[in-house]
């Protein structure tokens, strides 16, 4: 087993609960990796930043770091922003080797966690309604990367068919469409007795809370259809196992990211201008500025894949098998 330091790279949030949950994930990872240094850092809105932690690891004597994106799907943050920070650091400190893992992606372990979360919502429902008479609404984060957004649709289809729901729909908390409220409004017109709203998110935060608020508002506005809320994924033991698997991929040289439909590597309809653009991060203006414990106003809702250029794919420096 490698003794390289492990760095979990999070997005960050102004919601202090979201930060605490990510820290709990790092604690769980640390407990399962005795003998290895495990630390965590954030792109924006929270401390420590990824760069801060890399400096700390370097000062402590680490010469190899295995960095993992703490994210479900690979969009701008996993493809662009985190690799930009890692590349800039190794350019300044060539004595440090950083090997970058892939996102959690669509994984059987994650689908098992999703099933458990949905079953929790069903058990807590006030009435007995079968799945054939229910609609499953899977809500993703939403990005400007169509490949990442399509993964939400695939997860929804796998869960809908695998669990035997009468129908499945998708929504996004921001950037992409349909948004949660619009998707619930459409679902209400389809004739099902129950709608299960499932945020396919790792952690809580401003966005997850808005999803639940949209579900509550729709339930208050009508009484014909029961709307229940499933818990998000969080630090379920199988989520921890999925992160361990990503670490193993780094050392085994099996760290293969899906590039077949990546808008930065191939021409995708509607995103032709993103092909081959130079790599650059987009979070310098909000890096490490703190959570809502420090700043009461909210900037969390539209920092999920900025629309402005340039965009790029992660460089080969940090990926095995590319």
N, C-alpha and C positions, 0 to 999 in steps of 0.2 A: 504494500500500500504506500502511496506517495505521502511524504511528510510536508508537502508544499502548504503554505498558508491558504486558507479559503476566504474569499471575499464575496459576500452576498451583496449584490448591487440593486438597491431599491429605487423606485421612482421618487418617493417622498410625498408628503401630504401636509396640508395645514391642519388636518384633523389629528389631534394628539392620540386618539384611540387607534388610528391607523398606524401611527409610528410605534406605539406600544405593541401592537400585534406583530409588526415586522421584527421588532426586537425580540419578541417571544419566539419567533421562528428561528432567529439566529441562536438563541439560547438552546433550543431543541436540537439544532444542528450540532452545536458545540458538544452537547451531552452525548450525541451519537458518534462523534469523531474524536475519541480520546487520543491524545498525542499530537493532534493537529491544531494549529491556531485558526480559529474561526472568528471573523469580524464582519461588520456590515457598514455600508455607507449609502448615501442617497444622492440622486441627481439634483433635486431641488426641494425647497420648502422645508428642509429638515437638516439637522446635523447629527453625526459628522458627515461631511461630503465624501464621495468616493476618493477624491484626491487626498483629503485629509488622512483617510485610513491607509492609503497606499504609502504616504509619507511615514506614518507610524510604523507600518510593517517593515519598511526599509530601515528605519532607525533601530528597530529591534533585531535586525540581522537577517530578515527574510530575503532570500534571493530568488525564490520562485513563488508565484501567486496563481492560484486557480480561481478565476473570477466567474461568478454565475449571475446571470440576469434574474432577479427575483420577479419574473413576469410570466404570464401564461402564454402569450403569443408574441411573435417577433414583428414589431412595427418599428417606428422611428427610434424609440428609446433603445431597444435591443440591437437594432441594426446600425444606428447612427451615433446616438448620444453617448452611450456607455463606451463603445469602442473608441470614440474620439477622445474621451478622458484617458482611457488605457493607453492609447497610442501616444498621446502627448506626454504621459508620464514616462513611458519607456524611451521616448526620444531624449528626455532629460536624464534618464537613469538607465543607460544601456546594460548595466550590470544586473538589472532585475529582469527576469523572464516572467511574462504574464501570459497565461494560457486561458483563453476565453471559452466558456461553455455555451451551450445553446439554451433556449427558453424551454419551458415545460412542454409546450405544444399539446397536440391531441394525444393523450396517453391513456392506456387502459386503467392505470392507477387513478388518474384524475377523474375518469368517468365513474369509477367505483365510489369515489368521494362524492361526486355530484349525485349519484343515486341515493346515497345515505342522506344527503341534505334534503333532497326532494321528499324522501320518505318521512323525514322529521316533520315537514310541513303537512303532509297528508295525515299523520297521526294526530297532529294538533288541531286539525280542522274541526269545525263544529258539527258537521254533518257527514253522513256516509254516502259518498259519491264515487262511483267507479271511475277508473282511468279512461275507459272508453267514452265516458260522458264529460271528460275534462280536457282542457287545453293547457299545454305547457309553454310558458313564455320564458325563453332564455335571454337574459339581458347581458350584453358584453360592454366593454368600456367604450369602444368606438375609436377609430383612427382614420387617417387619410390613406392607409395602406390597404388596398382591397384584398390582398392575400390574408392579412390578419383578420379582417372583418369576415371573410369567407369561412374562417375556422370556427367562428361563433355559429354560423349556419350549420356547419358540419356537426358540431357538438350537439346542437339542438336536434338535428335529425337523428343522430345516434341514440340520444336519450329518448326522444319521442317514440321511435320504433322499438327500441330495446325495452322500454318500460310499458309499452302498450297504450300510450295516450291516444285519445281520439284525434288530436291534431297538435301541431307544434308551430310556434311563431318565434321570431327573434326581434330584439330591439337593442338600442344602444343608448348609453347614458349621455353621450355627446359626440360631436363631430360628424358621425355617420347617422343615417336614417334607416328605419323609423326610430324616433325617440320613444322613451318608455310610455309616456302618456298617450301618444298617438297609437302605439301598438296595442295598449290595453283597450283603447276606444274601439279599435277595429276588432279585437278579439271578442269584445262584448256583443258584437253584432253577428257572431258566427253560430250562436245557438247552443253553446256548451253550458253545463250547469256550474262548472268550476273552472277557474283560471289559477294555475300555480305560477307565481312570479319567482323566478330563480335568477339572482344575480351571479353570473359566472365570473366572480372576482375572487382574488386570494384574500383580501383584507377589507375591512370596513373603510369608511372615509366619507367625504362630502358626497361623492357620486352614489355610493351604495345607499346612503341615507335618503338621497333624492329618489332613488328607485322605490324604496319602501314608502316614502311619502306619496308618490304617484299612485301606488297600489292602494294605500289607505284612502286617498281622496276619491279614487274611482269606486271603492266600496261604499263610502259614505254617500256618494251621488246616486246609487242605485241599490236595490235589494234583491234583484232577480237572480244574479249570478254571484256565487261565493268566490271571493278572491283571497287566496292564502299566499303567505310569503315564506319562501324557503331560505334557510341560512346560506351565507356564502361559504367558500371552501375553508378558509383559515388554515391553521397549522395542524390539520388532521395527520395522523401518523403516516398515511399513504402519501400525503403531500411531501412530508419529510423524506420518505423513501424515493419519491420521484426526483427530488433534488440530489439525493445520494447517487441515483442512477446517472444524472447529468455529470457529476464529478467523475464517476467511473468511466464515462465516455471520453472524458478529457485524457485520462491516463491510457486508455485502450486505443486511442486514435480513431474512435468511432463517433466523433463529435460532428455529425453531419446536420447542417441546417437545410431547411427546404429553400432552395434558390430557384426552382423551376418557374415559380410565379412571382418572384421578387421584382418589384417595379424598378429597383435600382440596378438589376442585372439583365433583365430582358424587357422588351417593349410590351407594355400592358396597355390595352385600349383605354384611352383617356388620361394616361399618365406618361406619355412618351417623353416629356421633357425631363423626367426624373432619371432616365437611363444614364448611368455613368457619371452622374454629378459628383463633385468632390465631397469627401467626408468632412462633416463639421457638426459640432454639438450646438444645441440651441438653448441651453439652460444657464448661461453665464449670468444673466440678469436676475435670476432667482436662486442661484446656488447657495445653499446654506443659510437662507435668511430666516428660517425658523418656522415653527408650527403656529396653530391658532392660539397657543398659549402666549405667544409673543405678539401676534398680529391678528386682530379680530376680523379683518376683512378677508374676503374669499377670492383667491385667484386659481382655485383648483380645477375649475370646470373646463378650461380650454387650453390646457398645456399637454395635450395628449398627442402630439404629432403636429407640429406647427406647419402651416401651409406655405411659409415663405421658404425660398431656396437659400442655400443649396441643400440637397439631400444626397445620401450615398449609402452604399452597403459597407459592412465592416471589412476592413482590410484583411488579407490573408495571414497577416502576422500572427493573429491570435486564434486562428482556427485550424484544427487538424482535419485532414481529409478533404480539403477544398481543392 
